[in-house]
Amino acid sequence: MVIGDASIAALPRTSGVYIFQGEGTLPLYIGKSVDIRSRVMSHLRTPDEARMMAQTRRIDFIETAGEIGALLLESRMIKEQSPLFNQRLRRIKTLCSVRVLQTAAGAVPEIVDSKSVNLGSTPALYGLFSSAHSANAKLKELAQQHLLCLSVLGLEKTSKRGCFGLQIKTCLGACVGKEDRHTHDARLLSALVDLQVEVWPFSGSVDLVEERDGWIQRHRVNNWCYLGTQCSKTGEKSKLPELKPHEFDLDSYKILVKPLMLGHVKVEVVDP
Ligand SMILES: [Zn+2]
C-alpha cells in the first residue's frame, strides 16, 4: 500500500464521503462517516480489506455539513459509479407493497407495485418488497404467526367448510364466522403495523437543513426522492434539477424516513 501517514492526517475528522481511488478512473470503494479519518483508518486495519488497500493509490473525500448529507451523497455516488468493492446491489426496477383495502366485508390486502401506485403518496401500504412473490410470502408468514385466515386474506380459495387452516388450527375461524371479522382484521392490521410505509408528509418539496461551522447544506427532497444539495460553501445551487413529479426512491426513503418522521432534522418548506 502506498498511502502515507501524511495523506491519512490530511483527512478531516468530520462527516462526509470518502473515496478509495486505484489506478483507473473508477473508484474502488465509496463510503461515508461522521468521522472520515477514523473510518478510513479502520479500513486500513481490517485484514479482509487488504486486497482493496493494496490497489488503493489515493483517498479522496467530500465533506458534508451533517450525516444526512453524507448518506444521501454516498448512496447517489455508489449508484452512479458502481465501485468495484462496494457490495453489488441488485437494482430493483419495480417495488411491490401490500395495500389494505377497506371493503364492506372487511379489510382485504392486495399486492400493488410501483408501476400502478405512487408508493410515497398512497396510504395504507405495508412493506416494500422486490417482488410480488416476496410480498405474498411475507403475508403468509404473518398470517401464520397471527392465526389469520388465508382464505379471508385472499391467499387461498374459499370454501363453505372454511379454510385449510381451520382444520389444522392455524385459523381462528373468520372464514366460517366463528371469529368476528373485526377482530380478525384488527389482528391483521396490528401484524402489519411495523411495515407501514410512511406517506410523504408534505404537499411538495422540502429542504432538509444541516449546518456545521457556519456553512449550511440544504438537501432538497420530494416524495422521498433526493433531488440535490445546495451548499453555502461551494455555492452549488444551480445543480438542483428541475422539479417534476417524482418517483419514490427506496434508498432515499430508508435514509430519510426516521429523521423526518421523528423530527430529528430541520425542515424548510419550499415555496411552490
Ligand atoms: Zn380460515
Boltz pocket constraint, residues with backbone or C-beta under 6 A from the ligand:
constraints:
  - pocket:
      binder: B
      contacts: [[A, 148], [A, 149], [A, 150], [A, 151], [A, 152], [A, 162], [A, 163], [A, 164], [A, 165], [A, 166], [A, 171], [A, 172], [A, 173], [A, 174], [A, 175], [A, 176]]
      max_distance: 6.0
